[in-house]
Amino acid sequence: MMVDDLKLRTKLNESRIREGWVEIMGKPIARYTSSVSLREGKLYIKIDSAALKQELNYSRVKIMELFNKELGAQVVKDVVVY
């Protein structure tokens, strides 16, 4: 039951991140984002612009802080921009 609860919580957090992506990151960034997923504490962000990808790589800690604040817990432990 605890495993099911953990899987459900992970999916819920991922859903909340996706729903809040445009609001938190803004429309210009969201426009170039092709996918956002959360796996094992890592937030994977697929970006279609090389310049934006580089910019977001520099801002990984800030992105992690923003989403952990939004979720109210230390859910995101790392950010991978690809």
N, C-alpha and C positions, 0 to 999 in steps of 0.2 A: 504494500500500500504506500509506503514511503517513497519507493521508486516511482510509482505512478504519480504521486503528488509532485515530486521533483520534476518529472517530465512535463507535467501540466504547467507548473510554475515557469519553466523555461520557455515553453511555447507562449504562455501569456506575456512574459517579458519581451519576447521577440515581437509579438503582435503590437505591444505598446510602443516599442521602438519604431516599428514601421509606421504606425499611425502618427507618431509625433515627429517623424523625420522632417517633413516639410516645415512644420511649425518651428522646430528647434534649429534646423540647419538653414532654412530659408529656401525660397523657390528657385533661385539661380543654381544652388548646389543640387537640389532635388531633381532639377531638369537633367543633369548629367549623371544621376545615380541610376544604375540599372538593377541593382539588387542590394538588399541589406539583410543579413542573417546573423543570428547569435548561436554559437556552438561552443560548449564547454568554456563559457566565460569570455570568449573572443567575439568581438563584433566585426564581422566581415562586410566591407563596403566595396562594391564594384562601381568604379567611376569610368565614364567614357571619354574623359578629357585628360590628356597627359599633364597639362599645366595644373589643373585642379587636383589631380591625383597627387602631384608633388606637394601642393599647398596643404592638402589634408593630411599627408604623411607628417608634415611638420606640426600639425595641430592634433595629433592623436591623443595626447594627454588631456587636452581641453575637451575633445569630443567625449572621451571616457568620463570625465567629470560631469559634463552636461547631462549625459544619459543616466549616470548613477544618481544624480540629484533628482532627475525626473522620475526614476523608478523607486527612489527612497531607500536604496540599498546598494551595496557594492556588488552589483551583478556583472558589470563589464569590467574585466580585468586587463584586457588588451584590445587594441584596435588594429585591424589589418586592412589596409587600403590597397586594392588591386585593380 
